[in-house]
Amino acid sequence: MKYQLGRANTDGAIKAVIFDCDGVILDSQAANAILYNQFLSHFNKRPLTDEQLDYVHCHTLDESLRFLLKDDILVNKAKLLWQKMDYEPLIELLSLQPGLLACLEKLSRSYRTAIATSRTRTMGEVMKKFKLNSYFDLVVTSLDVLHPKPHPESLYKILSFFDIRPQEACFIGDSDVDLETSQRAGVFFIAYRNDNIKADYHLSHFSLLIPLLKQLNTNSSSERVR
């Protein structure tokens, strides 16, 4: 699938902010641990290790099940189990990251906003529970693309939707998967609360995001003057 990535003439300023979901919009570690431990327990497997929890945090359900179960028959059984599972209790364990809503309230007035997530069928309920729909112009889940992250298709889709070029967007993520996705799409990468990633910029709290964007656009304007 091909995407038209914006107009040829651009001022280079940041016009769109793209968010990962888990670990950036949501604190979801506890919910992820319970979900995947349910799968492992069902198949008499040991509980998640820290390494496994890190993996499932930033990969799709399908990728995570294959990583954990390493058997196609068990993976297919787990998928059937997921289809029947009541995920509402897991959504109740989720919480928004500190300062996010206040940031989105201001951000959505001046920038286009989107989500690129590895989540699947739970995303609609997440958006509804936390009343996030009014803050985002587009949400792209792994069900909306042929190739999930770290393939750049989700970011390409967002860039095409906004009719902007890669240098006019930034992607906020918290994992190496997000970093690779951003690099392959050619957009600025902002690492949220993860100093171990070699990102273009690091963000410790959402109250600092808009000042950072303004600084980036000021720097862009200065480069044009030169």
N, C-alpha and C positions, 0 to 999 in steps of 0.2 A: 504494500500500500504506500502511495506517495502522498506527501503533504506539501502544500505551497507555504514556504516559510517567509512570509512577509514581503514588503515592498523593497525595491532596490534602493530607494533613497531613505535614509534613516539618520536620526540625530544621535543615536547610540545611547540615549538615556534609558534607564530602567522604566518600563511601562507595566510589567506584569510580575507578580510574585506568586510562585508555585510552591505549595506545601506538600511534604510527605504527611502521612496521617499518624501512624503508630510511632510514638516516641517524639513526635513534633507537635501535632495537634492534641494527641491523646497520650496520657500515661496509661499504657495497656499491658505492662509487663505481667502484672498479677493475673489478669484475664487470660493472657496467652499461656501462662504456666498451667493454669487450671484446665484450659481447653486441651492442650496437647498431652498433659498427664492423663486426662480421661481416655484419650486414644491409646496411649501406652499401656495403661492399666487394663483396658479391654482386651489387649493382645498379650497380657502377662509380661509386659516389658518394664524395665526399671524406669523410675521417674527421670525427668529431664536433668541433664547436667547443665552447668552454666554455659558451656559452649553450645549445647543444643538450644538453650533458651535464646542465646544471642542470634542463632541462625533463624529460628522461626519468627523472631521479632521483625525481620526485614525481608522475608521471602513469602511467596504465595502459599496458600494452603496445600496445593498440589506438590509444590517443591518441598515444603516442610515435611509432608507425610512420606515422601520418597526418601528424604534424608534420614528420617527417624526409623522407618519400618524396613526399608531396603528390600522390599518384596512386592512385586506388582499385585499379587493376589490380596495381600494384606492392605495395600494402598487402596485398591478398589472397594474392599469391604469397609475401610475407614471412610471413604467418600460417601458410601451409602449410609453409614452411621451418621455422618455430618448432615446429610439431607433430612434426617429424621430428628436431629438433635434440637432441643429448645435452647437457642442461644441468648434468649432474653436475660437470664441470670448473669451471663458473662458481660453483657452490655452494662448492667448495673454496676459492675466492678470498674468500669472505665471512668476516667476523670480528665477534664481539660487541663492543659498546661497553664501554669500561673501567668497571668497578664495577657493571655491570648485574646479574650473577647474585647478587652479595651483596645488592644492593638488593631484587631480586625475592624472595629467600629471606625477608627480613623483611617486605616489603610484602604478600606473599600471605597472611600470618598475620592481618592486620588490615583489609585492603581487598579488594574485588572487583577483578579485573584482566581486561583484554581488549586485543585488538589490532584496529585498523582499518587495513587496508593496501590499496594499489593492486596488490599482487602477485596473481598468479593461481595457476597449477598448481604453481609451485615452493614454495608456502608450506608444504605438508605436509612436504616434504623438509628445509626449513629448520628447522622445529620439531623434527623427528626428529634431525637432525645435532647441534643444540645443546642437545638434551634440555630443551626449553622447555615441553612440554605440561603438566607438573605445576604450572607457575607461572601459567597463564592459564585463566580460566573460560570464555572465549569468544574465537574468532578469526573475524573477518569480513574476507573478501577481496573483491576487485571482482567475483568470480564469484558472490558470495552476495547481491548487491544489483542492483536494476535501474539504479540511478544511482550511479556511483562518485564519490569525492571530486572536487571540493569540495561536491557535493550532500551534505546531512547524513544521508542515509538510513542509512549504516553506523553512525553514532553513535546515531541513533534506534533502530536495531535492538538495539544494546547496552544502551541505557537501558531499553528495554522488557523485555529479557531479565532485567536486574537489578531491574526494577520500582522504578526510582528516577527522580527528576526531574532536569532538566538541571543545576540548581545543586548537585546532589549528586555531580557527576562532574567530572573534569578530563581534558583531552586533551593528550598530550605529542607535539609534532611539531617539524619543523625547516624548514618551507617556508611560503610564502604560501598554497599550496593547503591545507595543514593549518590555518592560521590562519582562512581563510575557512570551512572545514568546521566548525570549532569555533564560530565566530561565528554561523553559520546554525543550528547546533544549540542554541546558548545555553549552552554549557558553558565553564568556565574553560580558558584556553589557556596552556600552559607551553611556551615555545620552548627547545628543546634545542640548545645550542651555536650559536646564531644570534642575535647581538645586534642584527641589522638588522631584525628583525621586531618590530612594536609589540605585543608579547604582554602578557597579564596578569602573567606572571612569566617569568623567565629562569632556566635551569638549566645550569650549566657542567659538572657531574659528578653521577653518580647517587648518590654518597654524601650529597648535599645534598637529595635528593628527600623523604625521610621527615621530616626536620626542617621542610621547607617545608610539607608537608601538615599536620603537627601545628600549625604556626603558623596556617595557614588555618582549621583547625577551632577553635583557641583564639579567633581573631578572630570566628568565627561564633558561638561560645558567648557572647562578650562582647556581641555585638550583640543576642542574644536576651534577655540580662539587662536591657539598657536598655529 
